[in-house]
Amino acid sequence: MIKLTDSNGAAIYLAPDAISSIRQAGASSAWHGIRAYVRTFDGKSYEVQQDASEINAAVEAAQQRTDA
């Protein structure tokens, strides 16, 4: 599971295989603490405080752990 933080500071735990896309937020969203948008295969969308590159690295690390 990957731990993310929503715009209110609440923890969100997602399975790496559930994530369909990660998109970097624009400057106006970043002003409100939203740094990336994460969408899952079931259609849910999350506004999170982590950068898209940070989330992608966590997904890749989790996938490498499961492949080992």
Order of alpha helices (4+ residues) and beta strands (2+ residues): beta-beta-beta-alpha-beta-beta-alpha
